Each structure stands twice: as structure tokens, then as C-alpha cells.
Amino acid sequence: MKFWLIFILIFFAVRYLLPIVLRLALGSFVRKQMRNGGFVVPPQAPPTSDRYATQPGEVRVDFVPPTPPERDQPSGFKGGEYVDFEEVK
């Protein structure tokens, strides 16, 4: 009987009191952070190198993958292997 009484008291405390306490504690924490400017993302500095400077309307490419060497393909290569297939109904 003592176990069930303790279980019921803990259940009601977790079910009804804990959400109220968390809401009050977290609410005041969030208000304090917002008042102090806590959740602000610092502005990013623009790149200073002339290498990254582009005119309006131009595109800057960061990385271009290397092309495969031409010696791996025969001179008359017109594509990959082709497979014929029939549609089955």
C-alpha cells in the first residue's frame, strides 16, 4: 500500500507540477536571454580577398572537379554500353 501511495504522488507531481515549474523556469530564462540579446547570430564579415570579389550578376565557382584523362577512352568512343530490352506486360 505504501508503494502505491508513493507512486501516485510521484505520478501527479510529474504530470501536473513539473510542467508548471519548467514553464516558469524556462520562460524566465528565455526572457532574460532575449533582453540581453543572447540568441542573436553575429553578422558575417564579407570576404576581403580580391580573388573572391565578383561584380553584380557574375557567378563565382568555388570548386571544379578534375576532368578524367583522355587516354582512358578510345579515339572513336561514342558512349557507353547499350542494352536492348523489351517491355513485359
VEXNU-876001 format. One record per residue (C-alpha): residue in three letters; x, y, z. Coordinates in nm, 4 decimals. Example, Ala and Ser with C-alpha at 12.3 -4.5 7.8 and 13.67 -1.06 7.14 Angstrom:
<atoms>
ATOM   aa         x         y         z
ATOM  ALA    1.2300   -0.4500    0.7800
ATOM  SER    1.3670   -0.1060    0.7140
</atoms>
This chain:
<atoms>
ATOM   aa         x         y         z
ATOM  MET    0.0000    0.0000    0.0000
ATOM  LYS    0.2869    0.2364    0.0795
ATOM  PHE    0.4385    0.1739   -0.2662
ATOM  TRP    0.1154    0.2685   -0.4440
ATOM  LEU    0.0728    0.5846   -0.2394
ATOM  ILE    0.4286    0.6989   -0.3226
ATOM  PHE    0.3776    0.6000   -0.6879
ATOM  ILE    0.0570    0.8044   -0.7163
ATOM  LEU    0.2166    1.1083   -0.5502
ATOM  ILE    0.5183    1.0948   -0.7812
ATOM  PHE    0.2927    1.0433   -1.0840
ATOM  PHE    0.0812    1.3509   -1.0032
ATOM  ALA    0.3901    1.5587   -0.9261
ATOM  VAL    0.5476    1.4684   -1.2610
ATOM  ARG    0.2207    1.5007   -1.4525
ATOM  TYR    0.0914    1.8314   -1.3113
ATOM  LEU    0.3639    2.0136   -1.1170
ATOM  LEU    0.6716    1.9533   -1.3313
ATOM  PRO    0.5304    2.1194   -1.6477
ATOM  ILE    0.4357    2.4302   -1.4471
ATOM  VAL    0.7795    2.4546   -1.2861
ATOM  LEU    0.9583    2.4006   -1.6200
ATOM  ARG    0.7397    2.6595   -1.7939
ATOM  LEU    0.8196    2.9192   -1.5287
ATOM  ALA    1.1926    2.8430   -1.5204
ATOM  LEU    1.2429    2.8215   -1.8973
ATOM  GLY    1.0162    3.1187   -1.9625
ATOM  SER    1.2183    3.3433   -1.7362
ATOM  PHE    1.5446    3.2116   -1.8870
ATOM  VAL    1.4279    3.2848   -2.2423
ATOM  ARG    1.3038    3.6318   -2.1415
ATOM  LYS    1.6411    3.7064   -1.9804
ATOM  GLN    1.8314    3.5872   -2.2893
ATOM  MET    1.6151    3.7934   -2.5226
ATOM  ARG    1.6585    4.1011   -2.3023
ATOM  ASN    2.0369    4.0575   -2.3063
ATOM  GLY    2.0465    3.9822   -2.6793
ATOM  GLY    2.1503    3.6225   -2.6176
ATOM  PHE    2.0041    3.4484   -2.9221
ATOM  VAL    2.1491    3.6823   -3.1852
ATOM  VAL    2.3618    3.5429   -3.4678
ATOM  PRO    2.6660    3.7660   -3.5227
ATOM  PRO    2.6885    3.9156   -3.8729
ATOM  GLN    2.9292    3.7514   -4.1132
ATOM  ALA    3.2149    3.9605   -4.2465
ATOM  PRO    3.2344    3.9779   -4.6273
ATOM  PRO    3.5380    3.8169   -4.7903
ATOM  THR    3.8272    4.0609   -4.8050
ATOM  SER    4.0303    3.8916   -5.0761
ATOM  ASP    4.0178    4.0328   -5.4312
ATOM  ARG    4.0113    3.6754   -5.5531
ATOM  TYR    3.6553    3.6348   -5.4268
ATOM  ALA    3.5295    3.9732   -5.5420
ATOM  THR    3.2715    3.9497   -5.8209
ATOM  GLN    3.0730    4.2110   -5.9995
ATOM  PRO    2.6929    4.2066   -5.9677
ATOM  GLY    2.5481    3.9443   -6.1978
ATOM  GLU    2.8657    3.7345   -6.2129
ATOM  VAL    2.8979    3.3822   -6.0769
ATOM  ARG    3.1839    3.2667   -5.8540
ATOM  VAL    3.2757    2.8967   -5.8748
ATOM  ASP    3.4410    2.7505   -5.5628
ATOM  PHE    3.5442    2.4109   -5.6982
ATOM  VAL    3.5651    2.2497   -6.0414
ATOM  PRO    3.6227    1.8731   -6.0356
ATOM  PRO    3.9145    1.7480   -6.2427
ATOM  THR    3.8319    1.6013   -6.5818
ATOM  PRO    3.9317    1.2402   -6.6500
ATOM  PRO    4.2322    1.1954   -6.8761
ATOM  GLU    4.1501    1.1429   -7.2440
ATOM  ARG    4.3877    0.8478   -7.2812
ATOM  ASP    4.1437    0.6159   -7.0957
ATOM  GLN    3.8859    0.6390   -7.3753
ATOM  PRO    3.9388    0.5148   -7.7306
ATOM  SER    3.9504    0.7822   -8.0010
ATOM  GLY    3.6205    0.6732   -8.1641
ATOM  PHE    3.4267    0.6387   -7.8359
ATOM  LYS    3.0624    0.7401   -7.8837
ATOM  GLY    2.9150    0.6475   -7.5457
ATOM  GLY    2.8691    0.3615   -7.3048
ATOM  GLU    2.7292    0.0133   -7.3498
ATOM  TYR    2.3767   -0.0057   -7.4799
ATOM  VAL    2.1353   -0.2742   -7.3655
ATOM  ASP    1.8257   -0.3695   -7.5608
ATOM  PHE    1.5218   -0.4522   -7.3525
ATOM  GLU    1.1645   -0.5497   -7.4146
ATOM  GLU    0.8758   -0.4249   -7.2087
ATOM  VAL    0.6877   -0.7111   -7.0464
ATOM  LYS    0.3149   -0.6697   -7.0000
</atoms>
